[in-house]
Amino acid sequence: MSGKSCLFDRTLLASLLQPLSLNQPECKRRVNLKIVEQRNESTGDKELKFEISRSDDFEFLYADVINNDRYQALAREHDLTVDFDTFPMIIINHLLPKAIVDATENIAARPHGRETPQETDTKPTEITIKLDSEKNYCTFEICSKTPLSKGRIFSIKLAAVRGDQFIAHLLQICSNQTTELTALKKKAEELEHMKPLYAKIKNDYEKVEGIQQNCQALSERNRDLEDELELAKEERETIRVIAEEKDCKIEELETCCENYLKIIEESKEEIEVVGIMLKEEQASVDKLHKNVTLQQKEIRRLGSEIASLTRKLENSEGLLKKRDIEQSLISVDMRKLRELESELRDKELVIKSLTEKSSLSRIELDDERIKLHELSESHDRLQKENEGLKQKLNLYRMERSGFSPSVGFTASNTTSRNGYRNVLGGGLLNTPDEKNSSTPGIYRSKNPTTPYALRCTNETTDVSNDSPFRNS
């Protein structure tokens, strides 16, 4: 044979099925596959030589040669769709890369079912080698593997290599191992020469470790000192902030005092305005009361007129019955009856209009009573709050006269939510009934007890009880 060309020579991961373990789980082994393209010496035809071996078993050596005729038989048997020239490159580029492993890779540590970077763009394949009972032949199979099934793509029967070819294979292995042993000896000699240097480096490393430990101790001490310095700075800053807060509190107390004085002045003006409004509302209520009285008198007068007209109508009907015989008088009586009926309808319309006016006046009177009641409540509340503000102002003046801030200022039971001493009591503008009224806090009071408010309430109640339309 001449013109040999090695197309593929790599280590593959294959499932090895031995005769005594056909019913046992498959075992993974490293197998070296060599594909050589050569020419037949007699015919000069192109041939492909498949050879498999194992580095851990020197007797494991199988090979076979495929020419074009034999490939056509294999193609018909396995339904191959490529020609003989393309066949080796298809196997090498698309089917074998998935099974390639490094010579030093640990098979047991390889993740099961996980692809290596070179496998991601190839189809999932698996290589299986089946030995016969005499180990004279083996079947080399390339299978496609999916999560559901496994199908055979290509298989070839290889014969065991013996004789001169086997001896040449062993000599090649011995030559390779001799080369590796020579390289290992050179590395051992280099290691012997490097031992004194290693001892020196080790001593220097121990010294460096001691220096590093000292540096770490000094660094820790330095960090402790820095922490103490930071704590001292924080304490100093805290003292400064406390002093500033005390100054701010004093300024806020003075501002609050000025605001309370302004509020008292504004409350006095508002009390005067409310008094004037109360007087005006009382005058309007009195006026409405008089109007209601006059309307009631007018209604009573109209009622008496309606009664008299009703009696006249009844008398007219009696006369009509008595004077049915007199034809001349019938027409006159009928006209008078129509006039009386028309007058009666007019009177009823007038009564209805007056009744509606009376109802409207009653509604207006109720609204005025409510307004008067609210104004009396506001007046009472303003008086009470004015008294409370005066008492708090006197208390604050008394405390201010004896107030002296000290360095060790601590909060007592009279401290409010924001840290200030509750000198003037709770807030003036927000009272407990804020949620139930839209009126500001300084105008609200729950229990009006002024004599003026009670008198107005009693008078409006009497007027409503005396009204003849209270049940309408």
Number of C-alpha atoms within 10 A of each C-alpha: 9 9 11 13 12 12 14 19 13 17 21 23 20 22 19 22 21 18 13 10 11 12 9 9 10 14 11 16 16 23 26 20 20 17 20 18 18 20 17 13 10 7 7 12 11 15 20 24 17 20 20 22 19 16 14 10 9 12 15 16 24 24 20 15 17 17 16 15 10 12 18 16 12 16 17 10 11 13 12 16 10 11 12 20 12 10 15 17 13 12 14 13 12 15 21 23 19 23 20 19 18 12 14 6 10 9 15 8 7 12 9 8 6 9 14 13 8 11 18 11 11 14 15 20 21 22 24 20 21 18 20 13 11 8 14 15 18 25 16 20 18 20 17 16 15 11 6 5 7 13 12 15 15 18 17 18 16 21 17 17 19 14 8 9 11 17 12 12 18 15 12 12 14 12 12 12 12 12 12 12 12 12 11 12 12 12 12 12 10 11 13 12 11 12 11 11 12 13 11 12 12 12 12 12 12 12 12 12 12 12 12 12 12 12 12 12 12 12 12 12 12 12 12 12 12 12 12 12 12 12 12 12 12 12 12 12 12 12 12 11 12 14 14 12 12 16 12 12 15 14 12 13 17 13 11 13 16 12 12 18 14 11 17 18 13 11 19 14 12 15 20 12 12 17 16 12 15 21 12 13 17 16 12 14 21 15 13 17 19 12 14 21 17 12 17 18 12 14 18 13 12 17 15 12 14 18 12 12 17 15 12 14 17 12 12 17 15 11 13 17 11 10 14 11 10 10 9 10 12 16 11 10 16 14 11 14 17 11 12 17 15 12 14 17 13 12 17 15 12 14 18 13 12 17 17 12 14 19 16 12 17 19 12 14 22 15 13 18 20 13 14 23 18 18 21 26 21 23 25 24 23 22 18 14 19 19 13 15 20 15 13 16 18 13 14 17 14 11 12 13 9 7 10 7 9 8 8 5 10 8 10 11 7 12 13 14 8 7 12 16 16 14 17 19 13 10 8 15 12 13 15 10 14 13 9 7 9 9 12 13 20 19 21 26 20 11 9 19 12 14 11 14 20 13 11 17 16 12 14 19 12 11 15 16 12 11 14 11 14 11 6 6
